[in-house]
């Protein structure tokens, strides 16, 4: 069964300072949606709103047509899961314990931990290649390992719609690709709807089925990367001049920023103020 | 892609890891229980009139002489029982506060909750001339009022741990000021009685105090058991907790109410035994070392601290000096507080 998550005319903000106003967005089921935008464009705020961490000031977020705030919290948690940008964990927690806590929404008065949970947690660990870390403490792991453990926890929650806030931040390029590949694998094999905020436009274009480009709390482009990512949207959303080429690996649009120094016409440096190459302190 | 056999070993290693973790907690609980039984036996047997182990067992099974019965069953047993119960109540209260607010400083004795109980109790004793029952009720009321005040002052569309703690520390100072004022205005004899209560002591334990703490514990333990699942999720932060279907703010409020009730009833029974709530859970978690909640080990550590402190205060000090147990718990807790302030919180990270 596919679930439909929608933001309907939502305004979101903190302490009555609006970040997003009157925004509509429908998350395409079974696809990978990537939200991009400059800093403070409202990407994370939108994700928080979709995951009901932030209550809309106006409008509503609906799951299958019903207001998500009115649905039972645990029931929603079996369908929609969010991995925050910087999740926190208690000191000394082991990897197995942490990942197991993702099963919480599936338990209740009459449904305690069972072998099904074991199997799902084990599958999440296998998918993220964390099974060998099971007995280790989270704080003893490297950044890449830790992020895989957090994703394993989100997979153990087993939501049909998985939201991730910058899952690749603080990771080197190898681990970024590793994390994105494993999310894409989840999407292609299980049909899990993935919605994530990414900073790297080229990785976003490569991994996204749908790209949502945000600027100043509004959506400026929404569609496939080929439809949305062009020099105009990059200029509008990021205030950046760029050339768009085709990614030699997969043919997705690739954004090549121009900058001040590397355009075909180099910028003229004023003679009055020659560039300061180095300075010698004489004191 | 993983094969089926790999998956099987994963499940096996997973349940293995979990079994190891629960065995570790089981061993710790057994060891703590053993230590507690030992301290309990010592507390019952040793004193101005000491009993041998067979005599003690005989007395406990109801076949003691009249004087043995009086000393063990009427004097020492209530004292021991009360020490164990308040130790458990303080420890769980502290563990809940520290976990919910994600800050090792957030224990009811540091943030002024037990201080509120003290101020109300002393106000009752000195100004209103309350008896012991009314004093206990006043203490409960004082703790609740202070806790509500801190919660409301810390509220900004939600409660964050560090703000709660900072406001709590401020409130604790205000309450101390009030206490000082009350004591300085009081008649010398009354003030001495109030001071004794303020240090915290299990001497003169009556079955009414025991019943108060026991009833509160019995009523709240099932609630804590139900809430502990949510607390484990809340440990992962508000965002993840919400995402996993736990209403963070509501759960936090419920757990704080439970923690305040435990601290209030224990303080009402024995006064503010300093630092028991503060040190029990961190010690238990250090011993356990798995990142679990460790509520049961913490409760046992709390009981051990209070019983050992009371035993020390009664028998182990030089010169036949008998002190209230609160002096001893304070002497244990204060260095820990200094150590905590000196070493941790360079990152602002909590328990």
Interface residues (C-beta under 8 A of the other chain):
Chain A: X15 X48 X51 X52 X53 X72 X73 X74 X75 X76 X77 X78 X80 X81 X82 X83 X84 X87 X88 X89 X90 X91 X92 X93 X94 X96 X97 X98 X100 X101 X102 X104 X105 X107 X115 X118 X119 X121 X122 X123 X125 X126 X127 X131 X134 X135 X137 X138 X157
Chain B: X2 X6 X7 X10 X11 X13 X14 X15 X17 X18 X20 X21 X99 X102 X157 X229 X232 X233 X235 X236 X237 X238 X239 X240 X242 X243 X244 X245 X246 X247 X285 X289 X290 X291 X292 X349 X351
